Amino acid sequence: ASLQKYKAKTETPFPMLSDEKGEVILQYGVKNDWSPYKRGIPHPSIYIIDRAGIVRFVEVRQNYFFRIKMSTIIDELKKLV
């Protein structure tokens, strides 16, 4: 629900995934081990995955207050075209 609110607030024009069980981050080998407990609890993250399923861009933030700019995401997406 919080991701949907964020998506609406930022007018994000592309699909977003909330991986609550951590299954996708394991499949793509992008598990976040920055947690002090080493459980892989995800922080706010951006993963851009191409149509072949290859991770092309990853941005993982520890601090919830500083998010990646939408313009950066759009620029990275344009590189895939």
MARDREN-199307 format. One record per residue (C-alpha): x, y, z; residue in one letter. Coordinates in pm, whole numbers, padded with zeros to 5 digits, always signed. Example, Ala and Ser with C-alpha at 12.3 -4.5 7.8 and 13.67 -1.06 7.14 Angstrom:
<dofis>
+01230-00450+00780A
+01367-00106+00714S
</dofis>
This chain:
<dofis>
+00000+00000+00000A
+00282+00243+00081S
+00447+00174-00255L
+00122+00252-00436Q
+00096+00583-00245K
+00457+00666-00334Y
+00395+00578-00698K
+00088+00802-00712A
+00263+01087-00529K
+00564+01082-00760T
+00356+01009-01072E
+00588+00721-01152T
+00517+00615-01512P
+00656+00260-01492F
+00576-00059-01297P
+00716-00096-00948M
+00762-00415-00745L
+00728-00459-00372S
+00921-00775-00287D
+00794-00831+00068E
+00922-01189+00094K
+01259-01110-00064G
+01216-01373-00335E
+01302-01151-00630V
+01614-00999-00475I
+01745-01352-00422L
+01666-01455-00780Q
+01857-01159-00921Y
+02145-01175-00675G
+02082-00824-00543V
+02005-00909-00181K
+02069-00615+00051N
+02308-00725+00326D
+02357-00379+00475W
+02124-00464+00762S
+02310-00487+01094P
+02145-00827+01140Y
+02253-00952+00794K
+01900-01069+00715R
+01882-00885+00385G
+01605-00652+00490I
+01564-00427+00188P
+01614-00054+00211H
+01455+00182-00040P
+01591+00047-00365S
+01562+00092-00737I
+01630-00201-00968Y
+01597-00156-01341I
+01565-00492-01513I
+01557-00524-01889D
+01318-00744-02086R
+01569-01029-02079A
+01566-01021-01699G
+01913-00867-01665I
+01966-00613-01387V
+02089-00297-01561R
+02082-00046-01274F
+02077-00078-00897V
+02049+00197-00636E
+02018+00090-00273V
+01986+00352-00001R
+02034+00302+00370Q
+01865+00627+00462N
+01490+00642+00400Y
+01498+01023+00384F
+01718+01044+00075F
+01565+00886-00233R
+01698+00871-00586I
+01568+01145-00814K
+01301+01045-01063M
+01504+01214-01338S
+01792+00973-01269T
+01558+00676-01306I
+01419+00813-01633I
+01772+00871-01764D
+01869+00512-01683E
+01556+00380-01852L
+01635+00578-02166K
+01967+00392-02190K
+01771+00069-02245L
+01589+00197-02552V
</dofis>
